[in-house]
Amino acid sequence: MSNRTIKKAPVVRLPQNRTAKPKKAPIVRLPPKSNVELFLAQGSQAAAIILALIAAIAALDYGEFILAPTALGVLVGLMLGPLATALERRGMPPGLSALIVFVLFIALVGAFAATITAPLSWWIGRVPQIWEQLQSQLAQLREPLDSITAARDELRKIVGGGGVTVSVDDGLPLESVAMLAPTVIAQILIFLASLYFFVATRHRTRVAILRLCLTRRLRWRTAHFFRDVEALVSRYLLSITLINISEGAAVGVGLWLGGVPSALLWGALATVANYITFLGPLSMTVLLFIVGLTEFDTLAGALIPPLIYQAINVTEQQFITPVVLGHTLTLNPFAVVLALVFWVWLWGPLGGFIAIPALLVCYAVMRNIFPGVGWADSEAG
C-alpha cells in the first residue's frame, strides 16, 4: 500500500488596513443669524405666548357662568380634602367620606345663613330710614364741601380748564328677582356638584392625569405639582378660615361692647369679607361707618364702629396671620395686588375669593417648571 502525503492548502491572508477609519460627514456650519433674525424668532415666540394668554383670558371671561362656581368648588374641595383623607384612612370609601364632608359643609353654611338672616332682613327693611338719616348727617358736612367747591372754582379760573360734570341718579336700577333667581340657583348647583365630585374623585383624577404623562420625569413633575397645590392651597384656606372666624367673633364682641346694634351680623360679615384681601376690609370699614352715622348723633360717635373694626383687623394682619402662617406662605405683596385686581375685574366679587388660591396654584406650576427660580418665599409644608 503506497503512502500518500496530503498537502494542506496554503493559508492566504488578506491584507488589512488597520489605519483606515470611517469617513465622517463633513460638518456644514451655517452662518450666524443676524440680530434681525434673532429678534424676529424671539418676537414670534413672545407673540404666540401673548396670544395664548389673551385666548385664555377670553375663555375665562366667556365661560364665567360655569367656570367661576366650578373653580370655587374645586378650591373648597382642596380645603376639605385633608378631612376626607383622614376619614379614608379609617377605612371609609372615598364616596362616603366625600358625602360626610359635603353634608358637614352644607350644615355650616346653613347655620351661618340662619344666623345672619333675621338681622340682615331687619336692616334691609330700614334702608329708606337709613338713607334719610344719612342725608341729615351728611348735611353737616355741607359747609366744608362748599369751601372745597369754591376753591375748585377759583383754581379752574386760574388754569382755565374745563370742569367735569358728575351726575348722580336718585334710583339704582335693579334686576328683577324673578330673572336673577334661576341664574343664582344654577350657579349654586354647579358649585355644590363640583365640590362633591371633586372630593369624591380627587384620587382617580390624579391617577388619570399621571397616566397621560409619557415620560417618567414628566410624571414626577406632575406628581410634585399636585402635592404642592394640595399643601399650599389647603393649608392657606384652612388657616385663613380659622383666622377669619376668630376675627369675626372679636369684631362682634367689640361692636357689642361699643353699643352697635346687630353686632353678631357685622361680625359674621367681617368673617366673609376678610377672605377678599384689601377690598373686603375696606368695604367693611365703609359699611360700619354708615352704620355709625345712622346710630350715633355725632361724627365722633360714627367713627366708633369702623375704628373698632380696624383695630382688630390691623392686629390680625400684622401679628396673628404672620404667626399662624409663618414664612411658609409669604407671597410678594405686588403679586397679591395684581392677582386681586385681575380676578375681581374678571369675575367680580367671586374672583376676590379665588385670587390668592389661584396665585398659589400659579406659583406651584412655576416652581415645578422652573425649580431654580425663587418665585416666592413660600414653601409647601
Number of C-alpha atoms within 10 A of each C-alpha: 3 4 5 6 6 6 6 6 6 6 6 6 6 6 6 7 7 6 5 7 7 5 6 6 6 6 6 6 6 6 6 8 9 8 9 9 11 12 12 11 12 12 12 12 12 12 12 12 12 12 12 12 12 12 12 12 14 13 12 16 15 12 11 15 16 14 18 21 22 22 20 21 23 22 23 23 27 26 23 20 22 17 15 25 16 12 18 16 10 8 9 14 14 19 15 14 21 28 16 16 21 21 13 12 15 13 12 11 12 11 11 13 13 11 14 17 11 12 17 15 10 11 14 10 11 11 11 10 11 18 13 12 17 16 12 13 18 12 11 12 11 11 10 10 12 11 11 12 12 12 12 13 12 12 12 13 11 9 8 9 9 8 9 6 6 6 6 7 7 6 6 7 7 7 9 8 8 8 9 11 11 11 11 12 11 13 17 15 13 20 21 20 16 21 26 22 17 22 27 23 13 18 11 11 11 13 11 11 12 18 10 10 14 9 10 10 10 13 16 13 17 19 16 16 20 15 14 22 21 21 18 24 24 21 20 19 19 16 15 18 17 13 20 23 17 15 23 27 18 19 28 26 15 19 23 17 12 14 13 20 16 17 22 20 21 27 27 21 17 26 25 17 21 24 21 21 16 14 17 19 22 15 15 21 20 13 15 22 20 19 22 23 25 20 16 16 12 13 15 10 14 20 18 21 28 22 15 19 25 17 12 16 21 12 13 17 12 10 11 15 15 14 11 15 15 11 12 17 20 13 17 12 9 9 13 17 14 13 20 25 16 16 19 19 13 19 18 13 15 16 22 25 23 21 22 24 21 19 18 21 18 13 22 28 19 17 20 17 13 11 11 9 10 11 15 17 11 19 15 14 10
